[in-house]
Amino acid sequence: MKFIDLRSDTVTKPTAAMRRAMADAEVGDDVYGEDPTVNRLQERAAELFGKEAALFVPSGTMGNQICVKLHTHPGTEIIVEERSHIFNYEMGTAAAFSGVTCRPVRGEDGLLNWDLIAGSIHLSAPYYVTPTSLVALENSHNMAGGTVLPLSVMDDICDRAHALGLPTHLDGARIFNAALALDTTVAEIAKPFDSVMFCLSKGLGAPVGSIIVGTKDFIKKAVSVRKMLGGGMRQVGVLAAAGMLALEDSPKLLAEDHANAKRLAEGLAELRGVKIDPERVQTNIAIFDIAATGMTTAQMAAELKARGVLANGINPREMRMVTHYDVNRDDIDQTLLATQNIIQG
Ligand code: TLP
């Protein structure tokens, strides 16, 4: 059975062009900085993001955690959104590796602003309060439904954090989706942040890899932290070659994923017992509440699977469906039909 796989945009398979580029990649030992394909990818990423330097890392999680480590010191805390990836899905690595705790702040639809953050920031007084060492945002916000923080809000948060001497990091795993939704460039989004992590392996379709960008000095230190985590890779140009195509070619394809997610949300909104506001679906992620159908998300996922559709619950009430280039309009229509059949019996 061929499944329509909406569990995540991480499930995309490398394109034929990526596989060819991987086979032909010129490689060297990247721990010596001698892999020409990796070096080209990093230079191009830095240029596209308007930053001094970039570093190829094996995963988004490692990229985020390298940045957390470099911006903070043990015994401090970082401001994150309550549903953020750093807080919920990185296995407590901020605590285990960097010795910091997370201060979760709830944003409406995952969207933070300075007023929401301000009360949670602690500087040095009184001395017994855990001091803040970093503000980390996520754009687009995965578990809030792919929502997008406007440029003005990111600029404001970063300016005010910087004025207090706090660095800022962006988990931009899906920054190209955010840029499309905001009708801007990734460089504009990245501008106010001290570091940005973005993923090649999600909607952009590369099989493996993420990149962090920042100043030359920051990236130089990041190379050492990556090595501490076992992320020093050798002839990794075979992966960077696919990453290069992801970076150059894939962003143009994202509009279709956004249109498909919108269509999916519109169809879901019409089903009895399903709660979703299609207006809030801005990128490639649709999160919908099925509690009123009387089903749990585990039941819904099992029923969908029996009908050839893969999707996960993110909690007992809410399902997540993520569009990507291996899913087309027909797949969306079939998914809607399957969901309708499950609910309406
Ligand atoms: N997200 C995955 C799961 O881990 C939830 C997914 O299926 O969406 N930041 C954000 C915003 C992410 O969504 C993810 C992965 C990461 C970081 C981590 O990337 P990887 O999986 O490469 O470590």
Residues whose N, C-alpha, C, O or C-beta is under 5 A from the ligand:
A	BS01	TLP	R7 S8 T10 S59 G60 T61 M62 H85 Y89 S140 N142 D171 A173
